[in-house]
Amino acid sequence: MTQKILAADDNSLLINRLKSSLEQDGYQVTVAASGAEALELAQKNWYDLVITDAVLKGMADFELCERIREFSDVPVIILSERNKPMDKIMGFDYGADDYVSKPYNTRELKIRIRKVLKRYRKDYGNRPESDRIIVA
């Protein structure tokens, strides 16, 4: 079954390149260009994974991750130019499951995605069939 990914970044070139690459691997990807758009999508739809920049238009640093954690345990990977140790610590403190610094190696990111999804797949069979529909 195809897995749904929500990818949020205000850099349209970067996020569309990532979307295309992930779709080549069979993922269904929904793109959001702002924090508010990503939050609304995450509240209304079921995703297997959220990939987000730490800093999004209209939100404080790491706010999207923090707000998603208020209603969901969906895995979150942060992609960010902020790569100091304290930035990564803050990302994990706000609920990220993984943190990847930009610029990133696409092959490495895809491996991290597979590993995060594999860890969370154990609950997949317990979700209602309607939640398994992938709209990315």
C-alpha positions in Angstrom: 0.0 0.0 0.0 1.3 3.4 -0.9 2.3 5.6 2.0 1.3 9.2 2.4 3.8 11.9 3.2 3.1 15.5 4.0 6.1 17.7 3.1 6.3 21.3 4.3 8.8 23.9 3.2 8.5 27.5 2.0 11.3 26.8 -0.5 9.1 25.6 -3.5 12.1 24.5 -5.6 13.5 22.3 -2.8 10.1 20.8 -1.8 9.0 20.1 -5.3 12.3 18.4 -6.0 11.9 16.3 -2.9 8.3 15.5 -3.9 9.3 14.3 -7.3 12.1 12.1 -5.9 9.8 10.5 -3.3 7.0 9.9 -5.8 9.5 8.0 -8.0 9.9 5.7 -5.0 6.2 5.1 -4.8 5.2 7.5 -2.0 2.2 9.8 -2.4 3.3 13.3 -1.4 1.3 16.3 -0.4 3.2 19.6 -0.4 2.5 22.6 1.9 4.2 26.0 1.4 3.4 27.4 4.9 3.1 26.3 8.5 -0.7 27.1 8.5 -1.3 25.1 5.4 0.7 22.1 6.7 -1.1 22.2 10.0 -4.5 22.3 8.4 -3.6 19.3 6.1 -2.2 17.4 9.1 -5.5 18.0 11.0 -7.8 16.9 8.2 -5.9 14.0 6.7 -4.0 10.9 7.8 -0.3 10.8 6.9 2.2 8.1 7.5 5.0 10.7 7.8 5.5 14.5 8.0 8.7 16.1 6.6 9.1 19.7 7.5 11.6 22.5 7.7 12.1 23.8 11.3 11.2 27.3 10.2 8.0 27.9 8.2 6.2 31.1 7.2 3.7 32.2 9.8 5.0 30.0 12.6 7.7 30.2 15.2 10.7 27.8 15.0 9.6 24.2 15.4 6.0 25.2 15.9 4.6 22.9 13.3 6.1 19.9 15.0 4.9 21.0 18.4 1.4 21.6 17.2 1.2 18.3 15.4 2.2 16.6 18.6 -0.9 18.0 20.3 -3.1 15.7 18.3 -1.0 13.1 16.5 1.9 10.7 16.9 2.7 10.7 13.2 6.4 10.4 12.6 8.1 13.8 11.9 11.4 14.4 10.2 12.8 17.9 10.3 14.9 19.1 7.4 16.7 22.3 8.3 19.5 24.6 7.5 19.8 25.1 11.3 22.4 22.5 12.1 23.9 23.5 15.4 23.7 20.8 18.2 21.2 23.0 20.2 18.9 23.3 17.1 18.8 19.5 16.8 18.1 19.1 20.5 15.3 21.6 20.2 13.8 19.7 17.3 13.8 16.5 19.2 12.4 18.3 22.3 9.5 19.6 20.2 8.7 16.0 19.0 10.8 15.3 15.9 11.6 11.6 15.3 14.6 12.5 13.1 16.5 15.7 12.2 18.4 16.1 8.9 20.6 19.1 8.1 20.4 20.9 4.8 22.0 20.4 2.4 21.2 16.8 2.6 22.0 13.7 0.6 18.8 12.4 -1.0 19.8 8.8 -0.7 20.5 9.2 3.0 17.2 11.0 3.5 15.3 8.2 1.8 17.0 5.6 4.0 16.0 7.6 7.1 12.4 7.8 5.8 12.2 4.1 5.3 13.6 3.4 8.8 11.2 5.8 10.5 8.3 4.4 8.6 9.3 0.8 9.4 9.4 1.6 13.1 5.9 3.0 13.0 4.4 0.5 10.6 3.5 -1.9 13.5 0.5 0.3 14.3 -0.6 0.5 10.6 -2.7 -2.6 10.6 -4.8 -1.3 13.5 -5.9 1.8 11.7 -9.4 2.0 10.1 -9.5 1.2 6.4 -10.6 4.8 5.7 -7.4 6.1 7.3 -5.3 4.0 5.0 -6.3 5.9 1.9 -3.3 7.9 0.7 -3.8 11.4 -0.4 -0.5 13.1 -0.7 
